[in-house]
Amino acid sequence: MLNSLEQNVQYRRSVMRVLLLLTMVGGVIFSILNIYRGLWSLAAVESVFGLFAFFLWHRIMQTMHLQRWVTIYLLPLFSAMVYAMYVPNSAGSIFVWILTIPVISYLLMGRKQGFWVSLFFIISGITVYHFRFIEGDIAINIANSLNIIISVCVITSLAHVYEVNREKNEERLLDLAGTDKLTGLGNRMKLAETFTLYAEYAKRHKSPLAVVLFDLDFFKKINDQHGHHVGDAGLRYIANFIQARVRKTDLLSRFGGEEFALLIAGSSEVNCFKQVDSIRQELADTHFTHDDITLTITVSAGMAMYGKDGDNLEALLLKADQRLYQAKDNGRNCVVDSNNQQAIEATLQTQ
Ligand SMILES: Nc1nc2c(ncn2[C@@H]2O[C@H](COP(=O)(O)OP(=O)(O)OP(=O)(O)O)[C@@H](O)[C@H]2O)c(=O)[nH]1
Protein backbone atom coordinates (compact mmCIF):
# COMPACT_ATOMS: atom_id res chain seq x y z
CA MET A 1 0.00 0.00 0.00
CA LEU A 2 1.34 3.42 -0.91
CA ASN A 3 1.69 6.14 1.69
CA SER A 4 0.31 9.62 1.08
CA LEU A 5 3.56 11.04 -0.20
CA GLU A 6 4.18 8.21 -2.68
CA GLN A 7 0.57 8.36 -3.86
CA ASN A 8 0.90 12.03 -4.75
CA VAL A 9 4.24 11.48 -6.47
CA GLN A 10 2.84 8.66 -8.66
CA TYR A 11 -0.08 10.82 -9.70
CA ARG A 12 2.20 13.71 -10.64
CA ARG A 13 4.56 11.45 -12.57
CA SER A 14 1.62 10.34 -14.77
CA VAL A 15 0.47 13.93 -15.38
CA MET A 16 4.04 14.95 -16.18
CA ARG A 17 4.34 12.07 -18.67
CA VAL A 18 1.27 13.31 -20.59
CA LEU A 19 2.67 16.84 -20.64
CA LEU A 20 6.07 15.63 -21.89
CA LEU A 21 4.46 13.64 -24.69
CA LEU A 22 2.41 16.65 -25.79
CA THR A 23 5.51 18.89 -25.61
CA MET A 24 7.53 16.48 -27.76
CA VAL A 25 4.81 16.25 -30.43
CA GLY A 26 4.02 20.01 -30.20
CA GLY A 27 7.75 20.89 -30.23
CA VAL A 28 8.30 19.05 -33.52
CA ILE A 29 5.14 20.35 -35.26
CA PHE A 30 5.48 24.00 -34.18
CA SER A 31 9.22 24.27 -34.78
CA ILE A 32 8.73 23.02 -38.38
CA LEU A 33 5.87 25.51 -38.86
CA ASN A 34 7.86 28.40 -37.40
CA ILE A 35 10.98 27.61 -39.46
CA TYR A 36 8.69 27.74 -42.50
CA ARG A 37 7.36 31.13 -41.31
CA GLY A 38 10.87 32.46 -40.63
CA LEU A 39 10.36 32.72 -36.83
CA TRP A 40 13.76 31.21 -36.07
CA SER A 41 14.05 32.15 -32.39
CA LEU A 42 10.63 30.70 -31.61
CA ALA A 43 11.43 27.54 -33.60
CA ALA A 44 14.68 27.18 -31.61
CA VAL A 45 12.84 27.52 -28.26
CA GLU A 46 10.26 24.92 -29.34
CA SER A 47 12.96 22.48 -30.51
CA VAL A 48 14.82 22.85 -27.21
CA PHE A 49 11.60 22.05 -25.30
CA GLY A 50 10.94 19.02 -27.51
CA LEU A 51 14.46 17.74 -26.74
CA PHE A 52 14.16 18.55 -23.04
CA ALA A 53 10.88 16.61 -22.90
CA PHE A 54 12.61 13.67 -24.62
CA PHE A 55 15.45 13.84 -22.06
CA LEU A 56 12.99 13.79 -19.16
CA TRP A 57 10.71 11.06 -20.58
CA HIS A 58 12.35 8.13 -18.70
CA ARG A 59 13.96 10.13 -15.91
CA ILE A 60 10.66 11.49 -14.62
CA MET A 61 9.42 7.98 -13.74
CA GLN A 62 12.46 7.19 -11.59
CA THR A 63 13.76 10.44 -10.14
CA MET A 64 13.73 10.98 -6.39
CA HIS A 65 13.53 14.74 -7.06
CA LEU A 66 10.28 14.90 -9.00
CA GLN A 67 9.21 18.34 -7.75
CA ARG A 68 12.59 19.82 -8.62
CA TRP A 69 12.36 18.54 -12.20
CA VAL A 70 8.75 19.70 -12.49
CA THR A 71 9.79 23.22 -11.48
CA ILE A 72 12.86 23.17 -13.76
CA TYR A 73 10.60 22.15 -16.64
CA LEU A 74 7.50 24.25 -16.01
CA LEU A 75 8.96 27.67 -15.27
CA PRO A 76 10.88 27.90 -18.59
CA LEU A 77 7.91 26.31 -20.42
CA PHE A 78 5.49 28.95 -19.14
CA SER A 79 8.06 31.66 -19.85
CA ALA A 80 8.32 30.32 -23.42
CA MET A 81 4.53 30.57 -23.80
CA VAL A 82 4.67 34.23 -22.78
CA TYR A 83 7.73 34.85 -24.97
CA ALA A 84 5.98 33.24 -27.97
CA MET A 85 3.34 36.01 -27.83
CA TYR A 86 6.01 38.68 -27.60
CA VAL A 87 7.85 37.59 -30.77
CA PRO A 88 6.94 39.86 -33.75
CA ASN A 89 4.66 38.14 -36.31
CA SER A 90 3.56 35.45 -33.83
CA ALA A 91 -0.17 34.61 -33.88
CA GLY A 92 -2.56 36.07 -31.27
CA SER A 93 -4.08 32.59 -30.86
CA ILE A 94 -0.93 31.65 -28.90
CA PHE A 95 -2.81 33.16 -25.95
CA VAL A 96 -4.87 29.95 -25.64
CA TRP A 97 -1.69 28.29 -24.27
CA ILE A 98 -1.73 30.75 -21.38
CA LEU A 99 -5.11 29.29 -20.45
CA THR A 100 -3.48 25.89 -19.88
CA ILE A 101 -1.10 27.31 -17.23
CA PRO A 102 -3.48 27.11 -14.23
CA VAL A 103 -4.53 23.55 -15.07
CA ILE A 104 -0.94 22.35 -15.56
CA SER A 105 0.47 24.13 -12.52
CA TYR A 106 -2.32 23.06 -10.15
CA LEU A 107 -2.04 19.42 -11.27
CA LEU A 108 1.74 19.30 -11.03
CA MET A 109 2.56 21.71 -8.24
CA GLY A 110 -0.45 21.43 -5.95
CA ARG A 111 -2.71 24.08 -4.56
CA LYS A 112 -0.30 26.63 -3.05
CA GLN A 113 2.60 26.69 -5.50
CA GLY A 114 0.14 26.16 -8.39
CA PHE A 115 -1.79 29.28 -7.38
CA TRP A 116 1.25 31.58 -7.23
CA VAL A 117 2.83 30.25 -10.41
CA SER A 118 -0.52 30.59 -12.27
CA LEU A 119 -1.02 34.11 -10.98
CA PHE A 120 2.44 35.26 -12.06
CA PHE A 121 2.32 33.80 -15.58
CA ILE A 122 -1.30 34.74 -16.25
CA ILE A 123 -0.60 38.37 -15.35
CA SER A 124 2.54 38.28 -17.51
CA GLY A 125 0.61 36.62 -20.36
CA ILE A 126 -2.26 39.11 -20.26
CA THR A 127 0.17 42.05 -20.12
CA VAL A 128 2.14 40.83 -23.14
CA TYR A 129 -1.07 40.03 -25.02
CA HIS A 130 -2.36 43.59 -24.50
CA PHE A 131 0.97 45.09 -25.44
CA ARG A 132 1.17 43.05 -28.69
CA PHE A 133 -2.36 42.56 -29.91
CA ILE A 134 -4.76 45.15 -28.48
CA GLU A 135 -5.11 48.31 -30.53
CA GLY A 136 -7.85 50.36 -32.27
CA ASP A 137 -11.51 50.46 -31.19
CA ILE A 138 -11.84 50.97 -27.40
CA ALA A 139 -15.18 49.14 -27.10
CA ILE A 140 -13.78 46.04 -28.83
CA ASN A 141 -10.64 46.23 -26.69
CA ILE A 142 -12.69 46.30 -23.50
CA ALA A 143 -14.75 43.33 -24.73
CA ASN A 144 -11.54 41.45 -25.66
CA SER A 145 -9.95 42.17 -22.29
CA LEU A 146 -13.08 41.10 -20.40
CA ASN A 147 -13.30 37.86 -22.40
CA ILE A 148 -9.70 37.07 -21.60
CA ILE A 149 -9.87 37.97 -17.91
CA ILE A 150 -13.16 36.13 -17.32
CA SER A 151 -12.06 32.98 -19.15
CA VAL A 152 -8.78 32.93 -17.20
CA CYS A 153 -10.69 33.39 -13.91
CA VAL A 154 -13.09 30.54 -14.79
CA ILE A 155 -10.28 28.11 -15.67
CA THR A 156 -8.18 29.05 -12.63
CA SER A 157 -11.16 28.71 -10.25
CA LEU A 158 -12.08 25.31 -11.71
CA ALA A 159 -8.47 24.11 -11.42
CA HIS A 160 -8.34 25.38 -7.83
CA VAL A 161 -11.63 23.75 -6.79
CA TYR A 162 -10.61 20.49 -8.51
CA GLU A 163 -7.24 20.34 -6.76
CA VAL A 164 -8.66 21.22 -3.33
CA ASN A 165 -11.24 18.41 -3.65
CA ARG A 166 -8.71 15.96 -5.04
CA GLU A 167 -6.38 16.60 -2.09
CA LYS A 168 -9.26 16.20 0.40
CA ASN A 169 -10.45 12.94 -1.21
CA GLU A 170 -6.93 11.59 -1.30
CA GLU A 171 -6.51 12.40 2.39
CA ARG A 172 -9.84 10.71 3.23
CA LEU A 173 -9.00 7.57 1.26
CA LEU A 174 -5.57 7.31 2.84
CA ASP A 175 -7.16 7.80 6.24
CA LEU A 176 -9.61 4.96 5.54
CA ALA A 177 -6.81 2.74 4.20
CA GLY A 178 -4.88 3.31 7.45
CA THR A 179 -7.82 2.62 9.80
CA ASP A 180 -8.96 -0.64 11.38
CA LYS A 181 -12.74 -0.85 10.91
CA LEU A 182 -13.59 -2.69 14.13
CA THR A 183 -11.73 -0.51 16.62
CA GLY A 184 -11.21 2.73 14.69
CA LEU A 185 -7.51 2.56 15.54
CA GLY A 186 -4.74 2.77 12.96
CA ASN A 187 -3.75 -0.47 11.24
CA ARG A 188 -0.37 -1.89 10.19
CA MET A 189 -0.04 0.64 7.38
CA LYS A 190 -0.54 3.52 9.82
CA LEU A 191 1.92 1.89 12.23
CA ALA A 192 4.59 1.64 9.50
CA GLU A 193 4.04 5.25 8.36
CA THR A 194 4.18 6.65 11.90
CA PHE A 195 7.18 4.52 12.83
CA THR A 196 9.15 5.94 9.87
CA LEU A 197 8.54 9.49 11.13
CA TYR A 198 9.14 8.72 14.80
CA ALA A 199 12.32 6.71 14.06
CA GLU A 200 13.70 9.63 12.03
CA TYR A 201 13.02 11.97 14.97
CA ALA A 202 14.46 9.51 17.53
CA LYS A 203 17.64 9.11 15.46
CA ARG A 204 18.16 12.83 14.99
CA HIS A 205 17.42 13.83 18.60
CA LYS A 206 18.81 10.67 20.20
CA SER A 207 15.49 10.26 22.01
CA PRO A 208 13.95 6.93 23.04
CA LEU A 209 11.25 5.13 21.05
CA ALA A 210 9.50 1.98 22.25
CA VAL A 211 7.50 -0.62 20.32
CA VAL A 212 5.07 -2.60 22.48
CA LEU A 213 3.00 -5.60 21.37
CA PHE A 214 -0.09 -6.42 23.46
CA ASP A 215 -1.89 -9.74 23.07
CA LEU A 216 -5.16 -10.60 24.80
CA ASP A 217 -4.98 -13.63 27.09
CA PHE A 218 -7.20 -16.66 26.39
CA PHE A 219 -9.26 -14.61 23.99
CA LYS A 220 -10.38 -17.71 22.10
CA LYS A 221 -12.31 -18.77 25.23
CA ILE A 222 -14.31 -15.51 25.17
CA ASN A 223 -15.29 -16.12 21.54
CA ASP A 224 -16.07 -19.77 22.16
CA GLN A 225 -18.07 -19.26 25.36
CA HIS A 226 -19.90 -15.99 24.61
CA GLY A 227 -19.85 -15.61 20.84
CA HIS A 228 -17.92 -13.56 18.32
CA HIS A 229 -19.97 -10.40 18.95
CA VAL A 230 -18.83 -10.35 22.59
CA GLY A 231 -15.26 -10.95 21.38
CA ASP A 232 -15.60 -7.96 19.03
CA ALA A 233 -16.96 -5.79 21.84
CA GLY A 234 -14.00 -6.97 23.97
CA LEU A 235 -11.55 -5.84 21.28
CA ARG A 236 -13.20 -2.41 21.10
CA TYR A 237 -13.16 -2.17 24.89
CA ILE A 238 -9.42 -2.96 25.07
CA ALA A 239 -8.68 -0.49 22.24
CA ASN A 240 -10.51 2.31 24.10
CA PHE A 241 -9.04 1.30 27.44
CA ILE A 242 -5.42 1.51 26.28
CA GLN A 243 -6.03 4.54 24.06
CA ALA A 244 -7.41 6.48 27.03
CA ARG A 245 -4.22 5.79 29.00
CA VAL A 246 -1.54 6.80 26.50
CA ARG A 247 -0.37 10.21 25.32
CA LYS A 248 -1.73 11.81 22.15
CA THR A 249 1.72 11.47 20.60
CA ASP A 250 1.80 7.71 21.24
CA LEU A 251 0.31 5.59 18.48
CA LEU A 252 -1.90 2.64 19.34
CA SER A 253 -2.76 0.44 16.36
CA ARG A 254 -4.47 -2.88 15.81
CA PHE A 255 -1.69 -5.14 14.69
CA GLY A 256 -3.67 -8.29 13.97
CA GLY A 257 -6.66 -10.30 15.28
CA GLU A 258 -6.25 -9.82 19.05
CA GLU A 259 -2.90 -8.04 18.99
CA PHE A 260 -2.28 -4.32 19.43
CA ALA A 261 0.94 -2.40 18.79
CA LEU A 262 1.87 0.75 20.68
CA LEU A 263 4.58 3.25 19.75
CA ILE A 264 5.77 5.32 22.70
CA ALA A 265 7.97 8.26 21.73
CA GLY A 266 10.20 10.21 24.11
CA SER A 267 10.00 8.01 27.27
CA SER A 268 12.90 6.05 28.70
CA GLU A 269 12.73 2.24 28.75
CA VAL A 270 12.07 2.22 32.50
CA ASN A 271 9.23 4.72 32.19
CA CYS A 272 7.71 2.90 29.22
CA PHE A 273 7.76 -0.33 31.17
CA LYS A 274 6.09 1.34 34.16
CA GLN A 275 3.42 2.86 31.93
CA VAL A 276 2.67 -0.38 30.05
CA ASP A 277 2.68 -2.42 33.25
CA SER A 278 0.30 -0.02 34.97
CA ILE A 279 -2.09 -0.26 31.99
CA ARG A 280 -1.89 -4.07 32.25
CA GLN A 281 -2.55 -3.98 36.01
CA GLU A 282 -5.43 -1.52 35.71
CA LEU A 283 -7.02 -3.63 32.98
CA ALA A 284 -6.73 -6.77 35.12
CA ASP A 285 -8.50 -4.90 37.97
CA THR A 286 -11.35 -3.67 35.76
CA HIS A 287 -14.43 -5.56 34.56
CA PHE A 288 -15.79 -5.45 31.08
CA THR A 289 -19.56 -5.77 30.66
CA HIS A 290 -21.44 -6.50 27.45
CA ASP A 291 -24.97 -7.93 27.03
CA ASP A 292 -25.17 -8.72 30.77
CA ILE A 293 -21.94 -10.67 30.56
CA THR A 294 -19.19 -9.45 32.86
CA LEU A 295 -15.62 -10.50 32.17
CA THR A 296 -12.10 -9.64 33.17
CA ILE A 297 -9.77 -9.43 30.19
CA THR A 298 -6.02 -9.47 30.74
CA VAL A 299 -3.17 -8.79 28.33
CA SER A 300 0.42 -9.91 27.96
CA ALA A 301 2.93 -7.55 26.40
CA GLY A 302 6.44 -7.56 24.93
CA MET A 303 8.50 -4.40 24.59
CA ALA A 304 11.48 -3.45 22.39
CA MET A 305 13.52 -0.25 22.23
CA TYR A 306 14.66 1.53 19.05
CA GLY A 307 18.45 1.39 18.77
CA LYS A 308 19.01 -1.15 21.55
CA ASP A 309 16.86 -3.91 20.00
CA GLY A 310 16.97 -2.90 16.33
CA ASP A 311 16.68 0.10 14.05
CA ASN A 312 13.80 -0.94 11.82
CA LEU A 313 10.19 -1.83 12.50
CA GLU A 314 10.51 -5.49 11.46
CA ALA A 315 13.41 -6.11 13.87
CA LEU A 316 11.67 -4.33 16.74
CA LEU A 317 8.38 -6.16 16.18
CA LEU A 318 10.24 -9.46 16.09
CA LYS A 319 11.95 -8.68 19.40
CA ALA A 320 8.72 -7.44 20.99
CA ASP A 321 6.97 -10.61 19.74
CA GLN A 322 9.65 -12.87 21.27
CA ARG A 323 9.22 -11.09 24.61
CA LEU A 324 5.45 -11.30 24.29
CA TYR A 325 5.80 -15.08 23.98
CA GLN A 326 7.96 -15.09 27.08
CA ALA A 327 5.23 -13.21 28.88
CA LYS A 328 2.75 -15.89 27.76
CA ASP A 329 5.12 -18.67 28.88
CA ASN A 330 5.56 -16.90 32.18
CA GLY A 331 1.87 -17.33 32.95
CA ARG A 332 0.34 -14.38 31.00
CA ASN A 333 -0.92 -11.03 32.38
CA CYS A 334 2.60 -9.60 32.50
CA VAL A 335 4.99 -7.36 30.53
CA VAL A 336 8.48 -8.37 29.35
CA ASP A 337 11.18 -5.90 28.35
CA SER A 338 14.93 -6.33 27.91
CA ASN A 339 15.55 -5.81 31.65
CA ASN A 340 13.34 -8.57 33.00
CA GLN A 341 13.78 -10.87 29.98
CA GLN A 342 16.82 -12.71 31.44
CA ALA A 343 15.28 -13.14 34.86
CA ILE A 344 12.20 -14.68 33.28
CA GLU A 345 14.30 -16.95 31.06
CA ALA A 346 16.21 -18.16 34.14
CA THR A 347 12.97 -18.82 36.07
CA LEU A 348 11.48 -20.72 33.13
CA GLN A 349 14.61 -22.91 32.81
CA THR A 350 14.58 -23.94 36.49
CA GLN A 351 10.90 -24.90 36.35
N1 LIG B 1 -14.24 -11.68 18.00
C1 LIG B 1 -13.10 -11.62 17.31
N2 LIG B 1 -12.17 -12.56 17.51
C2 LIG B 1 -11.02 -12.50 16.83
C3 LIG B 1 -10.78 -11.47 15.90
N3 LIG B 1 -9.53 -11.67 15.38
C4 LIG B 1 -9.05 -12.78 15.96
N4 LIG B 1 -9.94 -13.28 16.84
C5 LIG B 1 -9.84 -14.48 17.65
O1 LIG B 1 -8.77 -14.39 18.57
C6 LIG B 1 -8.49 -15.73 19.01
C7 LIG B 1 -7.02 -15.89 19.21
O2 LIG B 1 -6.83 -17.14 19.77
P1 LIG B 1 -5.40 -17.72 20.12
O3 LIG B 1 -4.40 -17.27 19.11
O4 LIG B 1 -5.56 -19.17 20.35
O5 LIG B 1 -5.00 -16.97 21.43
P2 LIG B 1 -5.71 -16.89 22.86
O6 LIG B 1 -6.92 -17.72 22.96
O7 LIG B 1 -5.90 -15.42 23.14
O8 LIG B 1 -4.61 -17.48 23.78
P3 LIG B 1 -3.23 -16.84 24.21
O9 LIG B 1 -2.88 -15.76 23.22
O10 LIG B 1 -2.26 -17.94 24.16
O11 LIG B 1 -3.42 -16.28 25.58
C8 LIG B 1 -9.05 -16.68 17.94
O12 LIG B 1 -10.15 -17.35 18.48
C9 LIG B 1 -9.52 -15.73 16.85
O13 LIG B 1 -10.69 -16.20 16.20
C10 LIG B 1 -11.79 -10.48 15.70
O14 LIG B 1 -11.66 -9.55 14.90
N5 LIG B 1 -12.92 -10.60 16.42
The ligand as an ORCA input file, in Angstrom:
! r2SCAN-3c Opt
* xyz 0 1
  N     -14.241    -11.676     18.000
  C     -13.100    -11.623     17.307
  N     -12.169    -12.557     17.508
  C     -11.020    -12.495     16.826
  C     -10.775    -11.466     15.896
  N      -9.533    -11.671     15.378
  C      -9.045    -12.781     15.955
  N      -9.937    -13.283     16.838
  C      -9.841    -14.484     17.653
  O      -8.773    -14.395     18.575
  C      -8.489    -15.725     19.012
  C      -7.019    -15.892     19.207
  O      -6.830    -17.144     19.766
  P      -5.399    -17.717     20.124
  O      -4.403    -17.267     19.110
  O      -5.558    -19.165     20.348
  O      -4.995    -16.968     21.429
  P      -5.709    -16.888     22.856
  O      -6.924    -17.721     22.959
  O      -5.896    -15.422     23.141
  O      -4.612    -17.480     23.785
  P      -3.232    -16.838     24.210
  O      -2.880    -15.755     23.223
  O      -2.257    -17.944     24.162
  O      -3.423    -16.280     25.579
  C      -9.055    -16.675     17.944
  O     -10.151    -17.354     18.480
  C      -9.520    -15.726     16.849
  O     -10.694    -16.197     16.202
  C     -11.786    -10.480     15.701
  O     -11.658     -9.546     14.904
  N     -12.925    -10.595     16.421
*
